[in-house]
Amino acid sequence: MLNVDELKATGLSVQYYLVCHRKLWLSTHQIQFEQDSDRVLEGKVLHEQTYNKHGNKEVLIDNLIKIDLFGDYVGEVKSSSRMQQSDRMQLLYYLYVLKQAGINKVGKLHYPKEKKVEEVHLTDAAVKEVEKVLIGIQVVKDKSTPPPLIKLPYCSKCAYYSFCWVGEVD
Amino acid sequence: MKDIFIFNNGRLKRTDSTIQFIDADGKKKTIPIVQVENIHLFGEIDMNTSFLNLLTQQGVVLHTYNYYGYYSGSFIPRSKQVSGYIDVRQASHILDPQKRIFIARQFIYGAVHHMLKNIRQHKDGSEVYINTIESVRVNIENAKTIPELMGMEGNIRKIYFQSFNHMIKNEFFHFVKREKRPPKDPINALISFGNSIMYTTVLSELYKTQLNPTMSFLHEPSVKRYSLSLDLAEIFKPLIIDGLIVSLINNRVMKSNHFEYIESEICLLNDEGRKIFLKAYEEKLSKTIKHRTLKRQTSYRFLIRLECYKLIKHIIGDTTYKPLKAWW
């Protein structure tokens, strides 16, 4: 039985768990292709160029999670709101980690390109959601082979696209 | 992204965050490093550590060649792609003889497919070579050991090289047999030169993946060379290099005056010849075909990376490895 208090995950793992279990498995087995991806570069530049007036940018907590903006609230900057579900869960997880350290904060998702901000609150129900995700992540990580291919609408935009879909036709 | 080949003597220098080549007469040429993937040095070049650090930062690989154009070594940026997990999986497929020979066999199937493809393009009188190669190919499945497999591959390659004189229209380029050390005639010189360039290209692609380039399946994992690069090059040499050689000769681009002889024994491409070959090689690598499963335009260079991906998928127990067999 997995004990949720002992489970640690990175914010990225939480994202991947909601986006694609296969991607989560590959990245946690050190099979990573993100660095050549233009989209990743775009995200980095966006982080550097936005919210420069804000007090603390990129705060690393517990060597595990990297918080984009840390002040009156916890902020996460994203380039598009297409993945809002996984963005929300990632932020809830940050709030959850902070709460365990005795810090209660509200979260905000920033989509600067869309001029959109979403508030996120860590309710009791949300805590349960986060814990379910943490256990789920561990289950995926512990599989001996990668989860099977599933065609998702965002596959073609993923850094793993060539890796996943390359094959030979007999 | 492209490769840069430097034939002149001179100095390579870092200027801020890009590079400059200064030739023997002091003429300066700036090279935008962000577009460079590999630098190949054929001339005598001076450089310093600040230049090398820039290459590491930008992930550019440096390959050096001696006076005769033989590959001598590479300066490879500290690998950013490491995975202990992949190392362990890769080793497990070498330590188990069954698993090892399975992968080795696939490399040879890919290579033979491309050899036959080359022979088939030249209709007249090629049936005899095709039939002989196919009669050896059926035994590949029964090879019990790596040396046995290597022997079969050697036999096939011998027949394949015999067919070269059929493919090549210009008699000046006909040859007796494949001789590597040293090459004694123009065709051997071209094959040797092409193969060493192919090896460096495969190595650069391997380095962008988590595979360990020293752990090979077909060649013995040796300490001296990145032998996985030799393994994968088997598939691509007939696909990329050999076709290039034949077409350069048959289209009269490559001529007798592009070669030089040392002590009338060793035959080498001269600078002019190397430039012609490398220009055609670069063009070939950037040529694209529509990939059947990716449904995307894919360059020949990227096909090498895809081969690495398929190998990773095989060793982690995802999908069984099948070699590239050009379908176009």
Interface residues (C-beta under 8 A of the other chain):
Chain A: H29 Q30 I31 Q32 Q35 D36 S144 T145 P146 Y161 S162 F163 W165 V166 G167 E168 V169 D170
Chain B: K80 Q81 V82 S83 G84 Y85 I86 K208 Q210 H291 R292 T293 L294 F302 R305 L306 Y309 K310 I312 K313 I316 G317 D318 T319 K322 P323 L324 K325 W327
